[in-house]
Amino acid sequence: MANSGPGGPLKAWPCMITLSEGIRFTERQRQVVQLIAEGCSNVEIAERLGISPRTAKAHSDILRSKLRVTRRRQIPMAFRDATGESPFESLEPTAGVRDDSRSTD
């Protein structure tokens, strides 16, 4: 996935945000941060986002690495410290609703 362009002033939940350290968050990563902040397990995150539990764990692992924390439960506060934004804010009107647009019917 390509990350493009430097971030301007931080706005509420843009698709991608660039921090002064060069850390970027995709919309999906931001969704995972919010769900972790709400106390969801990887299985619950997977169900809410329509992904596999293994993919949910991978997102969590990447976030831990980006935010330089060792425990999953540290992700929301590290995100807030890094961005200045609350991990509990709604990401989009359909947050928590499965996206079936990629179905294989």
C-alpha positions in Angstrom: 0.0 0.0 0.0 1.5 3.3 -1.0 1.6 6.2 1.4 1.4 9.5 -0.3 2.0 13.2 0.4 2.9 14.9 3.7 0.1 15.6 6.1 -1.1 19.1 6.6 -2.7 20.3 9.8 -4.2 17.4 11.7 -8.0 17.1 11.1 -10.5 14.8 12.7 -9.9 11.3 11.3 -8.5 11.9 7.8 -7.8 8.8 5.6 -4.1 9.1 6.2 -2.1 11.2 8.7 1.6 11.9 8.7 3.2 12.8 12.0 6.4 14.7 12.4 8.3 11.4 13.0 7.0 10.2 9.6 4.5 7.7 11.1 1.4 7.3 9.0 -1.9 5.6 9.8 -4.3 4.3 7.2 -8.0 4.5 7.7 -8.1 0.8 8.5 -5.4 1.2 11.2 -7.4 4.0 12.7 -10.5 1.8 12.8 -8.5 -0.9 14.6 -7.2 1.7 17.1 -10.8 2.7 17.9 -12.0 -0.8 18.3 -9.0 -1.7 20.6 -9.9 1.4 22.6 -13.4 0.1 22.9 -12.0 -3.1 24.4 -12.6 -5.4 21.4 -10.6 -8.6 21.0 -9.0 -9.5 17.7 -11.9 -11.9 17.0 -14.4 -9.0 17.7 -12.4 -6.6 15.6 -12.4 -9.2 12.8 -16.2 -9.6 13.0 -16.8 -5.9 13.0 -14.5 -5.1 10.1 -15.2 -8.2 8.0 -11.6 -9.5 8.2 -10.0 -12.6 9.6 -8.8 -12.6 13.2 -5.3 -13.2 11.9 -5.5 -10.0 9.9 -6.9 -8.1 12.9 -3.8 -9.4 14.9 -1.5 -8.3 12.1 -3.0 -4.8 12.2 -2.5 -4.7 16.0 1.1 -5.9 15.6 1.9 -3.2 13.0 0.3 -0.6 15.3 2.4 -1.7 18.3 5.5 -1.4 16.1 4.6 2.0 14.7 3.7 3.4 18.1 6.7 1.7 19.8 4.6 0.0 22.5 5.0 -3.6 23.7 1.4 -4.3 24.8 -1.8 -4.1 22.7 -3.6 -2.3 25.5 -1.1 0.6 25.2 -2.1 1.3 21.6 -5.0 3.7 22.2 -3.0 6.0 24.6 0.1 5.9 22.4 -2.1 6.8 19.4 -3.5 9.8 21.4 0.0 10.9 22.5 1.3 10.6 18.9 -1.6 12.3 17.2 -3.3 14.5 19.8 -6.6 12.9 18.9 -8.9 10.7 20.9 -9.0 7.1 19.8 -12.6 6.9 20.9 -13.9 9.4 18.3 -16.0 8.0 15.5 -14.0 7.3 12.4 -16.8 7.4 9.9 -20.6 7.1 9.9 -20.4 3.4 9.2 -17.7 2.5 11.8 -18.3 -1.0 13.0 -20.4 -2.1 10.0 -19.0 -4.8 7.8 -18.0 -3.8 4.3 -19.3 -6.4 1.9 -18.3 -4.6 -1.2 -15.5 -7.1 -1.8 -17.7 -10.1 -1.6 -17.0 -12.9 -4.0 -20.5 -13.7 -5.1 
